[in-house]
Amino acid sequence: MQPAAAGQPCREPIRHLLIGSPALVQHTIHQLHNLHYAEAGLWSPAIALPNAETTITLNHGEVLRILLRYVAIGDVVE
């Protein structure tokens, strides 16, 4: 959890993973930016996962990018 500023609720981390072709991943990142969900520059660069160390399977030509965001539980709509 991220420490809360005075009068602010604690924020919890949530990780978003995008896996797909480089063009589609980039397009999705820009769509989320246009929706004011996350700045495009906050996403990781494309991540290579060595076959011996991965439990995530990427198809040939796919990339993985990660976004870590902190959200206050009060911001979540159930």
N, C-alpha and C positions, 0 to 999 in steps of 0.2 A: 504494500500500500504506500501511496505517496502521502507524506505529512500534509495535514490541512493547514491553510493559513487561518488566522484568527477569524472565527465566525463562518468558516467554510467547511463543508462536509469532507470526510476522508474520501479519497479517490482510489479506485481499484484499477489495476492494469488489466487490459484485454489485448490479446494478440490477434491480429488478422493475418491470414496467409493467403496469398494469391498464387495460383499455380496454373500455367497455361502457356500459350505461345507468347513470345516477347511482345508482339503487337497487341494482342488482346489484353495482356496484363497491363501494359502501358495505357491502353484505352480505358480500362476499368479504373485505374488510378486517377486519370483525368476526369472521369465521370464523378467519382467520389469527391474530387476537389471542387468540381462545378456545383455539387450539391452541398458544399460547405461542410462536408463531413471530416475531411482530413486534407491538409496541404500536401500537394504532390511531392514536395521535397522531403517529407518526413518518412517516406517509404525507404526501405533498404535498397541498395543496388541489387541486381540479380545475384542470387547465391548459388554457387555450384556445390552439390552434395556428392562427395565420393561414395561410390557404390557400397564400399565395405562399412561405412558408418551411418548409413541412412535407414530410417524406417518409413520414410516418405518416398513413394515411387513416382518419379517423373517420367513421362513418356518422352521419347526422342524429340528434341527441339523445344521442350518446355522449360520455363524458368520458374523460380520461386522468389517471391519478394514478401517482406514482412513489415507490418506496421504495429508499433506498440502505442496504445492510447490509454490515458487515464480517465476514467469516468466515475462520477459520483453516483452512488446508487439512486439518489433522488432524481437523477437525470434519466433513469431507465423507465420505460413505459412497459408495464406488464399486461 
